[in-house]
Amino acid sequence: MKTAFDPRHKKREKIVEDLFRMSFHAQKVGKDARLIIDNKDIIDVYIKKAAPQFPIDKINKADLAILRLAVYELLIEKKQPPKVIIDEAIELSKEYGGETSPAFINGALGNIIKNAHSASSGHSE
């Protein structure tokens, strides 16, 4: 069972904190957060499609940092199973987000998985 002391959880916390800080002003961040920032334009397209009623600039900055990390892990890095990534994102949203953050994160990531699956179902892998 994962705990708050799990090294992967701690790493994700650091990335979310870096991404959150970067949403206010440019500063030095870790290499993992840099990879996400370098792919931000691609990641944000998925977020916009998954939550069209929430423009990127209106999403809570903590939620946006968590979403960007999760989308990066789900669609670019692909090292963990989707369920693990989504569960971890929900846990992070409980720590860093607001009262409605876990439901919002879960819904947005569910849409991203559904959209990615339907987009890839027409292609052979």
MIBA-320568 format. One record per residue (C-alpha): x negated, y negated, z. Coordinates in pm, whole numbers, plus 50000, padded with zeros to 5 digits. Each point is the difference from the previous one (the first is absolute). Layout:
rec c1=X, c2=Y, c3=Z
...
END
This chain:
rec c1=50000, c2=50000, c3=50000
rec c1=49870, c2=49660, c3=49911
rec c1=49937, c2=49744, c3=50267
rec c1=49924, c2=49629, c3=50010
rec c1=49636, c2=50104, c3=50046
rec c1=49987, c2=50204, c3=49678
rec c1=49706, c2=49861, c3=49796
rec c1=50213, c2=49983, c3=49684
rec c1=50263, c2=49799, c3=50188
rec c1=49733, c2=49766, c3=50138
rec c1=49859, c2=49954, c3=49648
rec c1=50346, c2=49915, c3=49868
rec c1=50055, c2=49751, c3=50283
rec c1=49676, c2=49823, c3=49906
rec c1=50102, c2=49987, c3=49633
rec c1=50345, c2=49860, c3=50085
rec c1=49840, c2=49736, c3=50224
rec c1=49757, c2=49903, c3=49721
rec c1=50280, c2=49979, c3=49743
rec c1=50213, c2=49797, c3=50240
rec c1=49718, c2=49751, c3=50061
rec c1=49934, c2=49971, c3=49627
rec c1=50364, c2=49901, c3=49945
rec c1=49925, c2=49673, c3=50180
rec c1=49654, c2=49912, c3=49870
rec c1=49708, c2=50164, c3=49823
rec c1=49743, c2=50156, c3=50225
rec c1=49765, c2=50294, c3=50018
rec c1=50176, c2=50336, c3=50032
rec c1=49900, c2=50363, c3=50010
rec c1=49938, c2=50198, c3=49681
rec c1=50329, c2=50191, c3=50035
rec c1=50204, c2=49679, c3=50017
rec c1=49794, c2=49861, c3=49710
rec c1=50105, c2=50298, c3=49782
rec c1=50364, c2=49923, c3=50074
rec c1=49954, c2=49628, c3=49934
rec c1=49827, c2=50083, c3=49670
rec c1=50310, c2=50200, c3=49900
rec c1=50252, c2=49754, c3=50149
rec c1=50158, c2=49899, c3=49669
rec c1=50077, c2=50363, c3=49908
rec c1=50118, c2=50083, c3=50354
rec c1=50227, c2=49695, c3=50015
rec c1=50177, c2=50106, c3=49679
rec c1=50105, c2=50323, c3=50173
rec c1=50112, c2=49810, c3=50310
rec c1=50206, c2=49756, c3=49789
rec c1=50172, c2=50289, c3=49822
rec c1=50065, c2=50186, c3=50327
rec c1=50145, c2=49699, c3=50185
rec c1=50128, c2=49759, c3=49732
rec c1=50219, c2=49816, c3=50250
rec c1=49685, c2=49897, c3=50192
rec c1=49755, c2=49779, c3=49807
rec c1=49639, c2=50074, c3=50098
rec c1=49955, c2=49654, c3=50154
rec c1=50307, c2=50055, c3=50223
rec c1=49895, c2=50339, c3=50142
rec c1=49869, c2=49986, c3=50356
rec c1=49619, c2=49983, c3=49970
rec c1=49946, c2=50301, c3=50229
rec c1=50252, c2=50207, c3=49801
rec c1=49835, c2=49895, c3=49676
rec c1=49655, c2=50104, c3=50126
rec c1=50140, c2=50341, c3=50101
rec c1=50178, c2=50043, c3=49667
rec c1=49688, c2=49909, c3=49804
rec c1=49794, c2=50255, c3=50194
rec c1=50264, c2=50271, c3=49957
rec c1=50051, c2=49934, c3=49628
rec c1=49624, c2=50008, c3=49948
rec c1=49977, c2=50334, c3=50183
rec c1=50303, c2=50146, c3=49820
rec c1=49934, c2=49896, c3=49643
rec c1=49631, c2=49917, c3=49965
rec c1=49798, c2=50186, c3=50262
rec c1=50226, c2=50311, c3=50021
rec c1=49798, c2=50172, c3=50275
rec c1=50288, c2=50073, c3=50241
rec c1=50345, c2=50154, c3=49944
rec c1=50273, c2=49735, c3=49951
rec c1=50178, c2=50106, c3=50320
rec c1=49686, c2=49935, c3=50207
rec c1=49950, c2=49657, c3=49842
rec c1=50364, c2=49900, c3=50050
rec c1=50003, c2=50124, c3=50362
rec c1=49683, c2=49807, c3=50072
rec c1=50139, c2=49684, c3=49837
rec c1=50312, c2=50025, c3=50216
rec c1=49786, c2=50041, c3=50312
rec c1=49796, c2=49693, c3=49902
rec c1=50319, c2=49804, c3=49942
rec c1=50114, c2=50086, c3=50353
rec c1=49671, c2=49858, c3=50133
rec c1=49963, c2=49693, c3=49779
rec c1=50340, c2=49925, c3=49851
rec c1=50331, c2=49875, c3=50122
rec c1=50313, c2=50181, c3=50109
rec c1=50113, c2=50075, c3=49642
rec c1=49652, c2=50077, c3=49866
rec c1=50007, c2=50382, c3=50031
rec c1=50326, c2=50029, c3=49804
rec c1=49880, c2=49752, c3=49738
rec c1=49663, c2=50175, c3=49956
rec c1=50166, c2=50342, c3=49983
rec c1=50253, c2=49883, c3=49740
rec c1=49745, c2=49821, c3=49783
rec c1=49755, c2=50292, c3=50005
rec c1=50284, c2=50244, c3=49930
rec c1=50089, c2=49795, c3=49692
rec c1=49635, c2=49990, c3=49891
rec c1=49970, c2=50379, c3=50027
rec c1=50329, c2=50048, c3=49813
rec c1=49897, c2=49752, c3=49726
rec c1=49652, c2=50151, c3=49965
rec c1=50145, c2=50351, c3=49984
rec c1=50259, c2=49909, c3=49738
rec c1=49734, c2=49815, c3=49797
rec c1=49764, c2=50297, c3=50007
rec c1=50263, c2=50271, c3=49944
rec c1=49995, c2=49920, c3=49629
rec c1=49624, c2=50056, c3=49981
rec c1=49804, c2=50321, c3=50028
rec c1=49736, c2=49999, c3=50269
END
